[in-house]
Amino acid sequence: MKKISINTEFTVFENIQEIPQKTQELLELAIAIRKKAYAPYSNFRVGAALLLDNGKVVLGSNQENAAYPSGLCAERVAIFQAGALYPEAIIKMIVITAASDQNTTTTPIPPCGACRQSIAEYEIRQNTDIEIYFTGETGDIYKSDSLKNLLPLLFNKNML
């Protein structure tokens, strides 16, 4: 028997002023779209903004459905929309923000497992890392240089 160790690394920003200007703009767009999320069941709103290599920005907010789990997370709304509208574009960055209608989210909220796998598909497909920034309503903003930090043992097409 042997043990392996997997290390992940994140950059932590204490406020929006510490992140790069373009990322600040994306975070502001993610916050605005988060407020438009359709979340009548969970009362948990998520917004995502993607920056593509062609300069386009694609937005997404979570869209719930009474027939759980038929809804879709903000990250997948944005990433699938980018894939549909700009299939040749490379996703450079995704900025995610989450807030609850019931209490203030003060810790960074990362993508769920299904979203991590979807982001991984695009990272593998484009053979380029995607920077991922995520935050709650207030507090720290985490940056990952790649989805591999969030899903180090990822399942990919090479395993099929």
C-alpha positions as CSV (number, residue, x, y, z in Angstrom):
1,M,0.0,0.0,0.0
2,K,1.1,3.5,-0.6
3,K,-0.4,7.0,-0.1
4,I,-0.5,9.8,-2.6
5,S,-0.8,13.5,-1.8
6,I,-2.7,15.9,-4.1
7,N,-2.1,19.6,-3.6
8,T,-4.2,22.4,-4.9
9,E,-3.3,26.1,-4.9
10,F,-5.6,29.1,-4.9
11,T,-4.9,32.8,-4.9
12,V,-7.0,34.6,-2.3
13,F,-8.1,38.2,-2.8
14,E,-9.7,40.0,0.2
15,N,-11.8,42.4,-1.9
16,I,-12.8,43.3,-5.5
17,Q,-10.2,46.1,-5.7
18,E,-7.4,43.5,-5.5
19,I,-8.4,41.6,-8.6
20,P,-7.4,42.7,-12.1
21,Q,-9.6,45.4,-13.7
22,K,-11.0,43.1,-16.4
23,T,-11.9,40.5,-13.7
24,Q,-13.6,43.2,-11.7
25,E,-15.7,44.1,-14.7
26,L,-16.6,40.4,-15.1
27,L,-17.5,40.1,-11.4
28,E,-19.8,43.1,-11.7
29,L,-21.5,41.4,-14.7
30,A,-21.8,38.2,-12.8
31,I,-23.3,40.0,-9.8
32,A,-25.9,41.7,-12.0
33,I,-26.9,38.5,-13.8
34,R,-27.0,36.6,-10.4
35,K,-29.7,39.0,-9.3
36,K,-31.8,37.8,-12.3
37,A,-31.5,34.1,-11.5
38,Y,-34.6,32.1,-11.4
39,A,-34.3,30.4,-7.9
40,P,-37.8,30.2,-6.4
41,Y,-37.0,26.8,-4.7
42,S,-33.5,27.1,-3.2
43,N,-33.5,30.9,-2.9
44,F,-29.8,30.6,-3.8
45,R,-28.8,32.7,-6.7
46,V,-25.6,32.2,-8.8
47,G,-24.2,34.3,-11.6
48,A,-21.4,33.5,-14.0
49,A,-19.5,35.6,-16.5
50,L,-17.2,34.0,-19.1
51,L,-14.4,35.8,-21.0
52,L,-13.6,34.3,-24.4
53,D,-10.5,34.7,-26.4
54,N,-12.5,36.7,-29.1
55,G,-13.3,39.3,-26.4
56,K,-16.9,38.3,-26.1
57,V,-18.4,37.9,-22.6
58,V,-21.1,35.3,-22.0
59,L,-23.3,35.4,-18.9
60,G,-25.4,32.8,-17.1
61,S,-27.6,32.5,-14.0
62,N,-29.0,29.5,-12.4
63,Q,-32.4,28.4,-13.7
64,E,-34.4,26.1,-11.3
65,N,-37.3,23.8,-12.0
66,A,-39.8,22.2,-9.7
67,A,-38.8,18.8,-11.2
68,Y,-35.4,18.7,-9.5
69,P,-32.8,18.2,-10.8
70,S,-34.1,19.6,-14.1
71,G,-32.7,23.1,-13.5
72,L,-29.3,24.2,-14.6
73,C,-26.5,26.0,-12.7
74,A,-25.2,29.4,-13.8
75,E,-21.8,28.0,-14.8
76,R,-23.3,25.5,-17.2
77,V,-25.8,28.0,-18.6
78,A,-22.9,30.2,-19.5
79,I,-20.5,27.6,-20.7
80,F,-23.0,25.8,-22.8
81,Q,-24.2,29.1,-24.3
82,A,-20.6,29.9,-25.1
83,G,-20.2,26.5,-26.8
84,A,-23.3,27.0,-28.8
85,L,-22.7,30.6,-29.9
86,Y,-18.9,30.6,-30.3
87,P,-17.9,27.0,-30.8
88,E,-14.4,27.8,-31.9
89,A,-13.7,30.3,-29.1
90,I,-11.4,29.5,-26.2
91,I,-12.8,30.2,-22.7
92,K,-10.1,32.3,-20.9
93,M,-11.8,32.9,-17.6
94,I,-15.0,32.3,-15.6
95,V,-16.1,34.5,-12.7
96,I,-18.7,33.0,-10.4
97,T,-20.7,34.7,-7.5
98,A,-23.4,33.2,-5.3
99,A,-25.8,34.7,-2.8
100,S,-28.7,33.4,-0.7
101,D,-32.0,35.2,-0.3
102,Q,-32.0,34.0,3.3
103,N,-28.6,34.9,4.7
104,T,-25.4,36.5,3.5
105,T,-22.8,34.2,1.9
106,T,-19.5,35.3,3.2
107,T,-17.3,32.5,1.9
108,P,-16.3,31.7,-1.6
109,I,-18.8,29.4,-3.3
110,P,-17.1,27.0,-5.8
111,P,-18.8,25.3,-8.7
112,C,-20.7,22.1,-7.9
113,G,-19.5,18.8,-9.1
114,A,-21.6,18.7,-12.3
115,C,-20.3,22.2,-13.2
116,R,-16.7,21.2,-12.5
117,Q,-17.0,18.3,-14.9
118,S,-18.5,20.6,-17.6
119,I,-15.8,23.1,-17.2
120,A,-13.3,20.2,-17.3
121,E,-14.7,19.1,-20.7
122,Y,-14.0,22.6,-22.2
123,E,-10.6,22.9,-20.6
124,I,-9.7,19.5,-22.1
125,R,-11.3,20.3,-25.5
126,Q,-9.5,23.6,-25.9
127,N,-6.2,22.2,-24.4
128,T,-5.9,25.5,-22.4
129,D,-6.5,26.1,-18.7
130,I,-9.5,28.3,-17.7
131,E,-8.9,30.7,-14.8
132,I,-11.8,30.4,-12.3
133,Y,-12.6,33.1,-9.8
134,F,-15.4,32.4,-7.3
135,T,-16.8,34.3,-4.3
136,G,-19.9,34.6,-2.1
137,E,-21.9,37.8,-1.7
138,T,-19.1,39.3,0.4
139,G,-15.7,38.3,1.6
140,D,-12.7,36.7,-0.1
141,I,-12.5,36.0,-3.8
142,Y,-10.6,32.7,-4.7
143,K,-8.8,32.3,-8.0
144,S,-7.8,28.9,-9.4
145,D,-5.5,28.9,-12.4
146,S,-7.2,25.7,-13.7
147,L,-10.1,23.5,-13.1
148,K,-7.6,20.8,-12.1
149,N,-7.3,22.6,-8.7
150,L,-11.0,22.0,-8.1
151,L,-11.2,18.5,-9.6
152,P,-7.7,17.0,-9.5
153,L,-8.7,13.5,-10.4
154,L,-10.9,14.4,-13.2
155,F,-12.7,11.9,-15.5
156,N,-12.0,12.5,-19.1
157,K,-12.5,11.0,-22.6
158,N,-9.2,9.1,-22.4
159,M,-10.7,6.9,-19.7
160,L,-13.6,5.7,-22.0
